[in-house]
Amino acid sequence: MSLSISNTKKSAKLSAESRKMISASRVAVTKAVKESKKMGLEITFLENGKIYKETPGGKRIILSKITAKPEQDSPVKLIKGMVLHAKF
């Protein structure tokens, strides 16, 4: 097996389908949060590296903080936009 890596730059533009999916997701999340609050349920979410629990009354409780993992040493350094080709 041989590996080769080429550095290519691709457009960061989203396709029309992706934009529609993101828009639909936002609408669904907004509706789900409103319905959960109406039913008196707590909501758990991630914001600024912290996991919060919000009560129906609006009180936010920090459940935990997310810390970044130390980077592991790797023989191959991959960066965004690289394409990995593998031949078997």
N, C-alpha and C positions, 0 to 999 in steps of 0.2 A: 504494500500500500504506500503510495506517495502522496504527499500533501503539497499544495501550492496555494499561496495567498496573493490575491490581487487587490489593490486598493482602488475602488471605484466610488464615484460620488453619484448618488441618486437623488432625485428631487424629493424634498420633504413634503411635497403637496399631497394632501389626502384625496383619494378618489371620491366621486360623488356618492358612491355607496357607503363609504366609510363615514362621510359627513352625515348622511342620513341616519346611520346606525348610532352615531354619537348623539345626535339630536334626539332620537327616539329613546335612547338610554336615559338622557337627562330628564325627559318628560316622565318616564316610568319611575325614576328614582324620586322625583318631586312628589308624584302622586302617592308612592308607597310611604314616604315619610309623613305626608299629611294624614293618610289613613291610619298609620300606626299611632300617631299622636291622638287622633280622634278616639281610637280604641283604648287609649291609656297604656300603650306599650312603650318600653324603653328602646332607644335607638343607639346602636354602636357604630362609630365611624372613625376614620383616620384623618387627622389634620395636623400639619406641621410636625410630622414625626412622632405624634402622640396618639394613643388610642383612647377615645373618649366614650363615655356612656352618658346619654342625655335623657333625663326623665321627662315625662309628659309636661311637667311644669316648667321645663326649660333649664333646670339645673344641670350643669356639666360636671362630670366626675372623670378624672384622669385614671384610666385603668393601668396603662403602662407606657413606657417610652421606647421607641425603636432606636437602637444604636446601630451604626454602620459596622459591618464586619470588616476586619482587616483584610486587605488584599493578599491573596496567596500568590507566591511566586510561580510563574508558568514559563515554560521554555518558549512559548509562542505568545507574542503580545498582539491581541486583537483589538482593533478600534472600530468605531462605528463607520459603516460604509465598506468594510472589507468583505470580500467574498472568498469563502473557503472551498477549494476544489479538492476532492478526494478521489483517487483512482485505486480500485481494488484489483 
